Amino acid sequence: MPGPKKKTAKTKRAQPKATPAADIQSFRERIDGIDTQIHQLLNERARVAKQVGASKVAQGLHTADFYRPEREAQVLRKAIERNEGPLRNEEIVRLFREIMSACLAQEEPLKVAFLGPEGTFSQQAVLKHFGHSVRALPMGEIREVFEEVQAGHADFGVVPVENSTEGTVNHTLDMFLMSPLKICGEVELRIHQHLLGKMSGLPAISRVCSHQQSLAQCRQWLDEHLPGVERIAASSNAEAARRARDEDGTAAIAGQTAAEVYGLNLIAHDIEDRPDNTTRFLVIGRKPFDASGNDKTTLLFSAGDTQSPGTLHRLLTPLAQNNISMTRIESRPSRKHKWDYVFFIDVQGHASESPLKEALEALKKQASLFRVLGSYPCAVL
């Protein structure tokens, strides 16, 4: 016969000791003191930046000349190198970008054209790269971004060039065939696609509207959750969000900024098919910049007769001989005559530095068309 069950003492979980109110007040006073030091240093940095600006004005330089992408890239890399936490590198980079943006805008903010309207991923790319102290100018088409910069109405432009899921934005590449503008920076933006609308759930959706790239990036999700629902391509995600705001039954695929701008509900979050969905943007300007120490160069070239055996191999041989790493290659119709193509390639290095300098000199001799579209700092986070 079993004996009586022994009572087991319940283990009491140790409770964290409450921090005395006096200690909390002490911490707050320390934070206030640190904030005062930060504020003083920010103002000191701004005063020095203003002196730099005054020196450049004395040299006859203009607002666009104040922005030095190679210098900003170096500042951000140093910030990452000395970061010991607890703030993440991404947070440190964002804070320093905003500091540099505010200091640069003391006299007159940079004007940056982008593929609008307001609320697009292109606008997010502008703010990520230049900070919030710039004047962002929305344009209706990629062509208009190039035209605004070339005419001097904007200091720089930001245009999408490729997506990690859907590939190249051909219109951007084609513009370089006609434009004298230079690439002076790149931005990599992690793309989170959301389903937006005035409705609160999926059953009320009659159609989904978005840019064709965003529709493609969310194809699997749409097939699973909204089968048979009409999909309509729009000129931009922001235009799709405007339609979702104004049309009954229309939902849009766009970023969270568009939801805020157009007053829409977030019906479904992060509906992109790939978790690493990223779009690369190019910063375009009117002149080249110096090396930053970790750069990329974009080339445009052609051999004339691209159908001859070994043509591309012959063109790329100087890169291999000089141990140059090629990170991307695209071909596009030259628009001169049928079946004639030009090549766009990205390589590691700056065009003014060895060994890339020697490789480009050899490549130029082989090509019937050769242009350095730009050497620029590799994207920092």
N, C-alpha and C positions, 0 to 999 in steps of 0.2 A: 504494500500500500504506500503510495507516494506520500512523502511528508509535505508539510505546508510550504508553499512557494516563498522563497526569500524575497524580501522587498529590496529592490535595487535602487540605490540612490541616483537620482537624475543628475546628470552632469550639467552644471550651469555654465553657459557660455559667458566667457569674460566680456564684460561690457567696456567699451572704450571710455576712458576717463574724460569727463567733460572739460573742455578748455575753460579756465576761469575767465570771466569777463575782463579782468584786468589784463590778461595775456592777449586777448583779442584786440583790446584797445592799443596795446603795445605794438602788435603787428601792423595795425592800421597806421600808426604814427610812423613806423618804418617805411611802409608803402608810400605815405605822403612825402617823406623825405626823399625817397628814390624818384618819385614822380617829379619833384622839384628839380633834381639833378638832370633827369632826362629832358625836361622842358628847357633848362638852361643850355644844355648841349645841343638840342635841336635848333634853338635860336642862334647859337654860335655857328653851327653848320650852315644855316641859312644866310648868315651875314657873310661868311667866307664865300659861299656860292654866289652871292650877289656881287662880291668883289671880282670874282672870275668873270661874271657876266659883263660887268663894267669894262673890264680889260678887253673882252672880245668886241664890245661895241666900239671901243677906241680904235680897234683894228679894222673897223668897217664891216664886221660880221653881223648877220641877221639872226632872228629867232631860231630858225631851223639849224643854224650853224652851232647853236649852243648845245644841241643834243648830240652826244657822242656814244653810240651804242657799244663800241668796244670798251670804253671806260666804265659804263654801267655794268657790263658783263663781268669785268674784273672786280668791281665792288661787290657784286652779288656772290661771285665765287669765293672771295675772301670771307664774306659773311658766313657762308656754309662751312668753310674750313675751320673757322674758330668757334663754331656753334657747339656747345657742350650740353645743350638741353637745359630745362625740360621742353622748351619750345621746339617743334619739329622744323626741319629745314624749309619746308614749304611756307610755314608761318613767318620764319625769319626773312625769306626772300620777299614775301608779300609786304612786310613792314618796311623793308629797305627800299623797295620800289616806290612805295607811297611817299617816303621821305624824299627820295630823289625827285619824284614828280612834283611835289610841293615846292621844293627849292628851285627847280628849273622854271616853275610858272610864276615866280615873283614879279617879273616884269610883264611878260605876256605869255599865256599858255600856248603850247604847241597845238596846231590844228591838224587833226588826223581824220582822214576820210575812210569810211568803211562801207561794206555792203549792208545797207539798212533794209527796212526801217529800224527804229529803236526796238531793242529786245532780241536781236539776233545773236547767234554765237560769235559772229564777227565783232560785234560790239564788246562782248565779253573778252575776246582776244585783245582788243585795243586796250581795255582797262587792265588786263593782266600784264601786258607788256609795257605800257606807258604810265600806268597809275591813273587815279581819278582826277588829277589836276589838269588834264588836257581838255581841249574842246573837241569832242567827237562829232564828226559831220556825216550823217547817214546819206548814202547814195542809193539810187534805185537799181543800178547794174554795176557789175565789175568794171565794165568799160568806163563808166563815169568816175569810178575811183581813180583809175589811171589818168583820166583827163584832168581831174581836179588837181592832182599832184603835179602833172606836167605843166599846167597853166600857172602854178604857183598859188592857187587859191587854198590849197592844203599843203602843209609842210611834209606830211608823210601819208601813206595809205596802208591799209591792212586788208589782204585778200586771201581767201582760202585756196590752197593748192592741192591738198590730198587728204583723204580719210583712210584710216587704217583698215576699215571694213570695205568701203566702196571704191577706193582707188582715187585716181587723179581728177581734179577739176579742170577739164580741158580748156574752158574759156579763159582761165587765168594764164595758162601756158601760151595760148594763141595770142594773147595781148602782147606778150614779149616779142613776138615776131615783128610787131609794128612800133612798139614803144621804145624810147631811148632811156627809160627809167632804169634805176639800179635796185637790186635787192640789197637791203642793209640790215635785215634781221629776220628771225623766224620765231614763231610762237607755237608751242604744242599745247592744245587745250583738250582736256579730258571731257568728252561729250556725254552728258546725261540727258536722255530724251524722256519727256513726260507727256502723258495724255492729258490734255486740258479741255475744259468746256464749261458752259453754264450749268449743265446737268450734273447730277450727283453720282450717276452710275452708268454702267455700260449699256443696259437695255434701251436707254433713251437716245443712243447714238445712231444716226442714219447714214452719216458719211464722216470720213476722216480726211482732213486736209493738212498738207505739209509740203515742204520742199522735197523734191524727188530723192535727194540723198538721204533725208531723214526717213522717208517712207521705206527706202531700201534697207536702212540700218535697223528697222524694226519689223521687217517682213515676217519673221517667224512668230513674233509675239502677236501680230495682227491676225495671222492665219489661225492661231490657237484661240484667241480671245474674242475676235471680231470677224469670224468667217463670213464671207458674203457681203460685208459692209463696203460700200463704195469708197475708193481711195482717190483723192483728187490732188494733183500736183499743183503747188503754189510757187510763186516767184521767190518766196522766203518763208521761213518759219513764223516770222513776225506777221506777215500778211495772212498766213493761215490762222494765227491767233486772233487777228482782227475779224476774220470771217466767223470764227467760233464765237466771238463776242456778239456779232450782229445777226447771225443766222441760227434759227431754231434747228436742233438736230445735228449741227456741225460740231465736231470735236477737232482739235488740232494737236499735232505733235510738235513740241518746242521745248525750250529750256525754261527753267524756273523764273528767269527774268521776264520772259514774255507773259507768264501767269500774273506777275505783279503789275506789269505795265498795262495789261488789258483786262485786269480784274476777273480772272478765270479760276475755276476750281482745279485742283490737282487730282484728277480722277485715278490715275495710276502712275506710280513712280518708276523711274529707271527701266523703261521698256525696251531699251536697245538690246539687240540680240547678243552682242559680245560685251563682256564686262570691261575690256580694255579699249573700248571705242574712243579713238582720239583723232582730232582733226589738226592738221598742220597749216598754219597761216604764214604768209610772207609779208614782211614790212618793206614797202617800196618808197624810194626817195629819188632825189635828183642827182646825187653824187655818191661816189664810193667812200669807204671809211678804212681806217688803218686796222692792222691786225690786233686781235685781243689775246692771242695765246692759245685759243681753242676755237678754230674757225672752220667754216664750210664754204665752198665755192660752187656756184651754179654756172654751167656752161651751156651755150647754144652753138651747135655746129652742124655742118653737112659736108659730104664729100662730093656733092653734085650727082654722080651716078651711084645711087644707093643700091641698085640692083646687081651690081658687079660682085662676083664671089670674093669674099674676104674684105669687103670695104670697111665694115664696122671694126673688124679685128685690126686692120691696119691703122685706123684712126685711134683706137684705144691702146695700141702698143706702147706709145710714149708714157702712158700712165703706169702700165705694168713695169716697164723698165726702170721707172723712178720710184717704185714701191708706193704708189698713190692708191689709197683705198677709195673705191667708187661705191657710194651708198645708194644710188638711185639712177635709173635710166628710163626715159620715155621717148617715144617717137611720135611726131605729129606731121600731118601733111604740110608741105612748105607753102602751098597756095600759089605756086608759080606755074606748075603744070602737073598733070595727073601722074600718080605713082612716084612722086618726088617727095622725100621726107627729110625732116630735120630731127636732130636729137637733142634732148635736154638731159644733162647728167649733173648729179651732185657728187662732189668729191671732198675728202677731208683736206684741210689746209687753207692757207690764204694765198691768193694769186701773186702777192708781192714777195713771198718767202720761198726759200728752197725747202724741199726739192720740187714743189709744185710749179714754181716759176719756170724751171728748166723744162718740165714736162709740157707745160702749156706752149712754150716757144716751139717745141718740136711738133706738137699737135697742130698748131696754127699753120705750119708749113704744109701739112698733109691735107687740110680742109679747104674747101672752096668757100665756105661760110664759117666764120669763127667769131664768137662774142663771149666775153666774160660778163654775165648778167649781174654778178655781184659776189663779193667775199664778205662774210658777215659772221658774227659770233654764233656758235651753236646754242640752241635754246637752253636756258638755265631753268630746270624744273618746269 
